Amino acid sequence: MKKALLFMVFCACTTFNFAQVTIDGTNIGIIDYKITEVKDTSPSIAITAPGANQTWNYTNISNHETSVGVFQYVNWTPHASKFPTANLAMMRDNGAEYWYYNKASNSFKINGAVGDIFDFGVPVDFVLNPGQTIANFPLNYQDAFSDSSTSIILGDTSLTNLLPLGGIFDSVRVTINIKTNVNVDGWGSLTTPLGTFDALRVKTVSHVESKFAGGTVLPFVGTTWVNLFTENDTTNQYSWWSDSVGYSLMSVDADQNDVVEEVTYLSAIPGPSSIQELVKSNISIYPNPSNGMFQLRNLTGSEDIFIYDASGRLAYQKQFSGDGYLDLRNLNNGIYKIQIIDEGQMIFSKSLIIEE
């Protein structure tokens, strides 16, 4: 469970206030901004004491893994209907995962995610009810709050390997109860391989209870559930937020005794990524830019085509059967997003430019 739960601590943009930082949420989740993160899976750093006017120097952290995320409108994603209260999404690693958020002027909440976020080996729907609070705005040094939420994950035989005697069950239910305590416990100067920044340090303590049950379908009864075991875990995460960056500069994942397990940090300042695309097939579309007339090649069957404008509004929808021309000449000049869905899965996503 730890992989997903530690990712839940989000980022924020800030305004500068003397030597300290105030998180106001102004620039959180700018649509089409790319977030490039690097992970050190065997760090040799220690958690330092909390307090004001700190100096954190982590230039010795390593690059073992890279992950890329792009903020999107919720209705650009294939799982929007599962998160009706979300108004912001992030596509990670070319569609391997989708994370969903609710952004408001006074708070930021995570609604959940879809993907193999728990390393089960198969994608799952992780829907939080209610959404878990990541930050309340404005956020300052020594602010603190807590929150709780629940998610119920259902799976078929592809997940029964998680259970003892899994072969006797035809379904799995995992009920996850999460309680977080968030404390802004320090401010000062943070140095990473990306540079030096004035930053707040935010400590998030997550208490997670996971209840596993096996299900069997009985005639005339339906699924009967057997509660099998419960796991409890407590983790600490320390994240550093700075001004004008738009994402957390660095996060340190540790156990409840502050033994450091992983470090994740930004390797580039977030910025526009209009060329970001998802390709899980040989589909091509050209010319791009065009006057609105595009040719689609290598469609394999009956795929659904969705075109969204820069505000996230659905501007065009059609089902294609095989190659053909996509006529968008009735749309205004601008940048659009095309998504191609096949049997409920997004197989192609790309920015299109229409210009006379």
N, C-alpha and C positions, 0 to 999 in steps of 0.2 A: 504493500500500500504506500510505502514511503515515497516512491518516485513522484506520484501525482500529488500527494498532500504537501510536499515541500515546494512544489511548483506554484502552489496557490498564493503564496505571498507575492503580491504584485508590485508594480512600479508606480511612480507618480512624477509629475513635473512640479516645479517649485518656484517660489519667488525668493529673492535674497533679502535678508533682514539682518544687518550688521554682520556679525561673524557666524550667525546661525542660519538655518534654513527653515522655511515654512512651506509645507506641502499644501498647495491649494487646488491641485487637480486640473489646472487649466488645460494642460496639453496632453492629458492621458489619452492613449489610444487614437492617435491621428490615423485616419484611414489611409491604407496603402503604404504606411511606414514599415520598413523592414527592421527587425530586431535580430542581430547576429550575436549569439552567445557561445562562449567557450567553457568547457568543463574540465576541471582538474579532479580526476577520480582517486588520486592518492596524494592529497595535499599534506604538507608538513608545516602547518600553521597552528596557532593556538588562539583561543578566544581571550581577548583582553577585558579588563574591568570596565564597567560603564562609567559615564561621567561626561562633563563638559570639557571643551577645548582639547580633544584627543588628537593624536597623530597615528593613523593606521597606514602602515606601509606593507603592501602585499605584492611587490614587484616580482617576487620569486615564485609565484604560482605558475603552473604549467598548462599546456594546451593538449588535452587528450581526446576531446570530442568537440564537435561543432554542431550547433543547432540553429536553424533560421525560422523565424516567425514573421508573419505579415498581418497587420490589423486589417479587418474587413468589416463591411456591413454584415449584419446577421443574415439578411436574406440573400447574400452572395454565397452562403455556405449550404451544404446538403443536409444539415441536421437542424435547421432553424426551428422547425415545428416542435422539437423536443424541449426548446428553451423559450417559452412565450414571453417571459419577462426580461430577456436579454436584449440589449440594444447595441452591443459591440461584440465582435468575435476576433479570434486570432487563428489563422491557419498556420500550423507548424510543420516544418519538414515536408513541404510539397503535398500536404493533405494527409499525412500519417496521423495527425491529431488535429482536432478543432476544440478550442477553448472558448467559453461564452461568459460574458460579463454584463453587469448593469452599471452604467456610469451615470451619476447624478451630480448636481452641484455641491452636495454636502456629503457624498459617500461614494464608495466604489465597492461592488460586490461581485463575487464569482458565482455563476450559476451552474457550472459543471463543465464537462468535456466529453468528447467521443473519440475513442482510439484505444490502443493498447497501453493505457496510461499506468496500469499496475503491473506491467510485464507478465500478464497471464498467458501471453502467446496469441491472444485473439482480441479484437476490439470490443469494447463494452461501452454502454451508455452510463455515464456518471452524472446523474442529475441531482443537484443539491436542493433540498427543500427545508427551510427557505434558503435563498442565496446567502453565502457566507461573506460577512463584511471583511474586506481587506484593509480599508482605510476610511476614516471619517475626516472631513475637511472643515476648516483648516487643521493641519496636523503639525504639532510643534514638539520640541524637546520636553520630555516628561509627561506627555499625553499618554493615556492608557484606556483600553476598552477590551471587552470580551464579546464572544458570539458563539452560537452553536447551530448546527444543521445536521440533516440526515440524508443519506442516499441509499436507495435499494437497487442493487445490481442483480439482474436476472440473466441466467445463461443456460444453454442447452448442454448436451453431452460434451461439447468442446471444452467445457469448464469443469467437468466432473473429476478431472485429475487433481483438483484442489482439495478433494474430500477423501477421507479414509473410506475404503470400500466403495470408491466412487463408481465402480461398475454396476452397482445395484440401483443407482439413481439415474433418472433421465433428465434432470434439471438441477440447477444450483441457484440459491438465493444468498446474497451477501448483503447484510444490513450494516451500514457504516454510520456511526454516530461520531461527530467531530465537535470538539470544544476547543476554542482558541483564546488565548490571553495575549494581547498585543501591548507592548510597552516601548515607547521611544526612549531608549536608555542612554543615548549619547549623541554628541555632535562634535565635529572637528574636521580634520583634513584627511581624505582618503587618497592613497596612491595605488593604482593598479597598472598593468601593462598598457592601459589606454591613456593614462595621464593622472593628474592630481586635481581633486575636486573638493569643494566644501560640501559636507554631507551630514545628514542625520543617520544614526544607526537605529534600526527598529528590530526588537527582539520579539519573535512570535513563538509561543509555546503551544504545541498542538497535542491534545489528548484524543486518541483515536481508539474507538471500540469497534471491532469487526466481528459480526456474528454470522457464522456459516451454517447453512441448512441444505439438506438434500431433498429433492422432490421426486415423487413417483405418481404417475397418472393412474388412477383407479377407475374402472368402469362405473358410470353413473354417479361418480363422486367428484371427479376432477383431480387436481394435483393435491396430494397430501404431503406436507412438509415435516421433516424431522430435524430438529435443532441438534447440531453435532458438536460444535466447539466455538469458543470465543477467543479472539486475540485482542490484547490491549497494548498500545504503544504510545510512548510520549517522546516527542522530538522537539528540538530547539532549532530555530532558524534565525540567523542574523542577516539583515539586508541593509544596504546603504543606498540612500536616495539623495540625489543632488539636484541642483537647479538647472533648468534648461536642457536636460538630457532626454527626458521622456520615457525612461525605463530605469529600473534599479541597476545601479552600476555593478553591484556584486552581491552575492548571497552565499552564506556559509551554512551548510547543513550539518547538524551535530545531533548526538543522542542526548538523553536527558541529563547526562553528566558533563556535557559540553565537549565530548570527544569528537573532533571534527572528522566527517566522513567524505564530504564532497564540497567543492567550491565552484560556483558558476559566476562568470563575469562577462561584461560586454567587451567585445573586441572591436567595435566600431560605434560611433554615435548614430542613433537611429535616424533614418532619412527616407525620402520617397523611394518607392520600388515599383514603378509602373511597369517594369519589364518582368516582374515576378509572375511566373506561370506554373501551372500544374499540368503535367503531361504523363498520363499512364497508358498512352496508346500512340499510334502513328498518325493521328489526326493532324492535319495542317490546314491553315486558313490564310489566304493571301488574295490580293496584295494588302499590306498593312503598313502605313495608312492607305486609305482608299476614299473614293467619293461616296461610299456607303454600299457599294456592290462588292461582296466578298465571295470567294469560292472555297467551299469546304471539300476536303479530300480525305479518303481513307476511313469514312464512316462505315461501320460494319453491320449495322442493323437499324433498328428503330430507336434513335437517340433523341432525347428532349433537349432543345436549345433554349437557353435563357440569356437575355441581354439586359444588363442593368446600367443605368446612367451613373454619373459621378455622385449623385446624392443617395444611391442605393435603390432607387425606384426601378421596378420592373418595367422596361420599355418595350420588350418584344419577347414572344414565346411561340415556339413552333416545334412540331415533331418532324424529324427528317428520317427518311428511309433511304440510305445510301448517299452517295456524293451529290452535290448540287450547289446552287447559288443562294447566298444569303443576301437578301435585298433590304438594306437598312437606309435607303436614300431618303425616306420620309423623316428620319431623325435629324436633329440639329447637329452641327459640327461639335466635336468634343471627344472626350475619352470615355469609353464604355468598357464594361467587363462582360465577356462571353463565358458561359459555363455550359458544358455538355454533360448530361446525366444519362447513364445507362444502367437500367435495373436498380435505380435508387442510389447509385454510386457516382460521384463526380469523377470523370475520366479526363477532363480537359478544362483548363481555365486560363484565360489570357486577356490582356488589355487590348482593345481595339481603338484605333483612331480614325474618326471620320472627318475629312476636310475636303472642301471643294478645290 
